[in-house]
Amino acid sequence: MKLTVRDAAQFLNVTEKTIYRWIKQGAIPAYQINEQYRFNRAELLEWATSRKISVSPEIFAEPEGNEASPSLSEALREGGIHYRVGGPDKAAVLHAAVDLMKLPEEVDREFLYQVLLAREALGSTGIGEGIAIPHVRNPIVLHLSRPMVMLCFLERPVDFGALDGQPVTALFILISPTVRAHLYLLSRLGFALRDMDFKKAILHQASRDQILDALRRVETSMGEASAAQARPQTAQSTSD
């Protein structure tokens, strides 16, 4: 989906003037089409997450299409939480992570690894505080029955070239059967990583149960925020 300036402003909880200022500074990924600016949803989510910019919970209120919305906690259970993933550098830990993935036999692991590596060559997916979300600008879509999010805790910190200069100790990798599922999970993960309890569980490499419990609490709050935002709209439409 190509977002307009108004969409982007609403999505990022800022004014349209701020969006235009970021465009002029070259700070935000934007495309000029027929003298109008447009934004790619995946790139905007990635950009906002890397800069810790708050995303409106409105994105969770109306999932696109008829496809059932994937649960982030279910996707994380599917992908698994892995500890002490080894490797001396970025390429090595990405290769180790791909080797650990629970993928169908027909999936080309080497191709997936090369795609992730090529994405890192374009710019770091490190979002700061020792966390990275390796994924590509064109979402990784594979022949899977369900989307999966893999969390890897590294055996030793690895330099990912993150904006804050901190080496990475935790990787989230998103793999999805559809583009919509990928974008939905990416937005939810970015939202969840702004929750102090969930982030603390990640930074302290808590147990699998503790991480999943913290994530489920965040997902509950996401649902409540979406419902609260929808209620005034319903009231207004009723009064009309």
Residue pairs with C-beta under 8 A, 6 or more apart in sequence:
1 41
1 64
2 31
2 33
2 38
2 39
2 40
3 11
3 38
3 39
3 40
3 41
3 44
4 36
4 37
4 38
4 39
5 16
5 19
5 20
5 36
5 37
5 39
6 16
7 39
8 19
8 28
8 39
8 44
9 15
9 16
9 18
9 19
10 56
10 58
11 44
11 48
11 55
11 56
11 58
11 59
12 19
12 44
12 48
12 53
12 54
12 55
12 56
13 54
13 55
13 56
19 28
19 37
22 28
23 30
23 37
28 39
28 44
28 47
29 39
29 40
29 43
29 44
29 47
30 37
30 38
30 39
31 37
31 38
31 39
31 40
32 38
40 137
41 183
42 137
42 138
42 139
42 182
42 183
42 186
43 137
45 55
45 183
45 186
45 187
45 190
46 125
46 133
46 135
46 137
46 186
47 53
48 54
48 55
48 190
49 55
49 127
49 133
49 186
49 189
49 190
49 193
50 125
50 126
50 127
50 128
50 163
51 163
52 127
52 128
52 194
54 194
55 187
55 190
55 191
57 191
57 222
57 225
57 226
57 229
58 226
58 229
59 187
60 187
60 188
60 191
60 222
60 223
60 225
60 226
61 226
61 229
61 230
63 69
63 180
63 184
64 180
65 180
67 178
67 180
67 181
69 184
70 146
70 147
70 176
70 181
70 184
70 185
71 219
72 149
72 185
72 188
72 189
72 192
72 215
72 219
73 212
73 215
73 216
73 219
74 146
75 146
75 147
75 148
75 149
75 174
75 185
76 149
76 151
76 211
76 212
76 215
77 212
78 102
78 146
78 147
78 148
78 149
79 101
79 102
79 148
79 149
79 150
79 151
79 173
79 175
80 100
80 102
80 150
80 151
81 151
81 153
81 208
81 211
81 212
82 97
82 100
82 150
82 151
82 152
82 153
83 153
83 205
84 153
84 154
84 155
85 93
85 96
85 97
85 100
85 152
85 153
85 154
85 155
85 171
86 92
86 93
86 96
86 154
86 155
86 156
87 93
87 94
87 95
87 96
87 154
87 155
87 158
88 156
88 158
89 158
89 159
90 120
90 158
90 159
90 160
91 117
93 152
93 154
93 158
93 171
94 113
94 116
94 117
94 120
94 134
94 171
95 113
96 152
97 134
97 150
97 152
97 171
97 173
98 109
98 112
98 113
98 116
99 109
100 150
100 152
101 109
101 112
101 148
101 150
101 173
101 175
102 148
103 109
103 112
103 142
103 144
103 175
104 143
104 144
106 143
107 142
107 143
112 140
112 142
112 175
115 136
115 140
116 134
116 135
116 136
116 173
118 136
119 125
119 134
119 135
119 136
119 137
120 134
120 160
122 137
123 161
124 132
124 160
124 161
124 162
124 163
125 132
125 133
125 134
125 135
125 160
126 132
126 160
126 161
126 162
126 163
126 166
126 168
127 133
127 162
127 163
127 193
128 162
128 163
128 164
128 166
129 164
129 166
129 199
129 203
130 157
130 166
130 167
130 168
130 169
130 170
130 203
131 168
131 169
131 170
131 171
131 172
131 193
131 199
131 202
131 203
132 160
132 162
132 168
132 170
132 171
132 172
133 171
133 172
133 173
133 174
133 186
133 189
133 190
134 171
134 172
134 173
135 173
135 174
135 182
135 186
139 174
139 176
139 179
139 182
139 183
139 186
140 174
140 175
140 176
140 182
141 176
141 177
141 178
141 179
141 182
142 175
142 176
142 177
143 177
144 175
144 176
144 177
145 177
146 177
147 174
147 175
147 176
147 177
147 178
147 181
147 182
147 185
148 174
148 175
148 176
149 172
149 173
149 174
149 175
149 185
149 189
150 171
150 172
150 173
150 175
151 170
151 171
151 172
151 202
151 211
152 170
152 171
152 173
153 169
153 170
153 205
154 168
154 169
154 170
154 171
157 167
157 168
157 169
158 167
158 168
158 169
159 167
159 168
160 167
160 168
162 168
169 203
169 205
170 202
170 203
170 205
172 189
174 182
174 185
174 186
174 189
176 182
176 185
188 219
188 222
191 218
191 222
192 198
192 215
192 218
192 219
192 222
193 199
193 202
195 214
195 217
195 218
195 221
197 214
197 217
197 218
198 211
198 214
198 215
198 217
198 218
200 206
200 214
201 210
201 211
201 214
202 211
206 214
